[in-house]
């Protein structure tokens, strides 16, 4: 059985973590938003904000003790006081010694740049000038992190999922062999992580469901003309329940339930390794599920059965998205083809 995993930074463009003072942040630039929390383990003070258009598309995100946020894109970074409003924006070049990192974080008044393939990290007090820049070996226990972030006097990183689920680790030195503190993520925070819906709700699935079976038990062909009622759209109530503990301060783009619908689209697009179905659902009907009638006309031969199938998607065992696609077969075996295009994830 495949165990769903969190999508690592190198496979999740626009996703990152950062922290400053009493808050941690998860940036989902791919979905145009970010979450703020005072405690990932307890799921405390979960607020979701829109990410300003000028702050989207970053390769890396970090927050510093000066209460400023840094968005790295290519060989430049944008410094703002608020990622929701893009206040006080300034753009700087990234010093050559600070380019090409796999992860960026801030702690102890410095910026730390993780070079995982080299097994090193660089500490600097200024990414533009590389002030006080120095390299250190990255201890083997800290090399395989999926994401890294810092807050005041601690480093944090997420390791690949294990038998205990999604966990993050806290330490004070990347260079020494210390035993880091270990914490689990609250389920409401897990839902916000890339790949997290499959961990909290179950792996994504796509399947054909039999919505009508028609039998002709007579000795003569029968012409069958009727309207089939099917459900189309997504179960907004089911999806919005995942947001109940999120305080959402978003633009009008996202209404209740719509935000997790965006997360669901992302989850469906992922490979099975990360609990997805590798399909693109962008063109499906994502409004509240409604009953729709469709006229069907066919001739059924004597002693023949006809099966009408609808394609659904969901998590675990529960369908959340009902597609328009119908398929008619003469056997009770579901169709094998997938009616939706493959994703590019």
Residue, then its C-alpha position, 0 to 999 in steps of 0.5 A: x500500500x502506497x503511503x501518501x507523503x508531503x511534496x518536497x520543496x524541489x517538487x512544489x514551486x511556490x511553496x515554502x515556510x518561514x517564521x518570525x517572532x511568535x509566528x510561523x508561515x506556510x506560503x502557498x504561492x501556487x494557490x495565491x495564499x499563505x497561512x499564519x500560525x503561532x503553533x503548528x503542533x497545536x494548530x493555534x491561531x490559524x489565519x489564511x491571507x491572500x498573497x499580493x500579486x507582486x509577492x507571488x511566484x517566489x522561489x523561496x520565502x523567508x522572514x527576518x527578525x526585522x519583521x520583514x519578509x524576503x521573496x527570492x526570485x532568480x538572483x534577486x529578492x523583494x523585501x516587504x513589510x507585509x506579503x498581503x499588501x506588498x507594503x514597503x517593497x524594495x528589490x535587491x540583487x542576491x550576492x553570488x555567494x548567496x545564489x543557488x541555495x536549496x533552502x533559505x531561512x532566518x534565525x539568530x539574526x542571520x540568514x542561512x542558505x542550505x546547499x543539500x547536494x554539497x552537504x553545507x550551509x552558508x550563514x550571512x547577515x546580508x544576502x545582498x552584500x554577503x556580510x559576515x558570510x561563512x560556510x559550515x558542514x551540514x550535519x547528516x541528521x539535517x541534510x534530508x529536510x523537505x522544508x526549512x525555516x527559522x524563528x528567533x533562536x531555533x531552526x526547524x525542518x520537516x523530514x520525509x514522512x515516517x511511520x509517525x506521520x508528518x513531523x517537524x524538528x527543532x534544533x539550535x545548530x545545523x553543524x553538530x550532532x544534537x538530538x532535535x525536538x520532534x513535533x507532529x503537525x496539527x491536522x488543520x495545518x496538515x490540510x494546508x501542506x502540499x499533499x496534505x489532504x491525502x494524509x488527513x482525508x485519504x488518498x485521492x481516487x478517480x472511479x466510475x460509479x454505476x448510477x443506473x442499470x437497465x434490464x430487458x427481460x423480454x424476448x423483444x428489443x426495447x427502445x429506452x428513452x429517459x432522463x437520467x439524473x446525476x449529481x454534477x459539481x463538488x460537495x462544498x459542505x464537505x470541502x468547507x468543513x476542512x476550513x472550520x478552524x481557519x480564519x480566512x481573510x481572503x479576497x473575494x476570489x475565495x468564498x467558503x469552501x472554495x479555498x479547499x477546492x483549490x487545494x483539492x484540485x492541486x491534490x488530484x493533480x499530484x502523482x500517487x506517490x503524494x496521494x494524488x491521481x495525476x489528473x487535471x480537474x481545472x475544467x470540471x464544474x467546481x460550483x456546489x454540486x447540483x442534480x442535472x438531467x441528461x436525456x438518454x436514448x438507446x435500444x436494448x436487446x432481449x435479455x440484455x443489461x445496460x450499465x450507465x456509469x459516472x466518473x467521480x473523484x474523492x479522497x479516502x472512500x468519499x466522492x467530493x467531485x462529480x464529473x459530467x462524464x457518463x459511459x454506457x457499457x453492456x457489462x458490470x465491469x467499470x470502464x477503464x479509461x480516464x476521461x480527464x486530461x493528465x496533469x503536468x505535476 
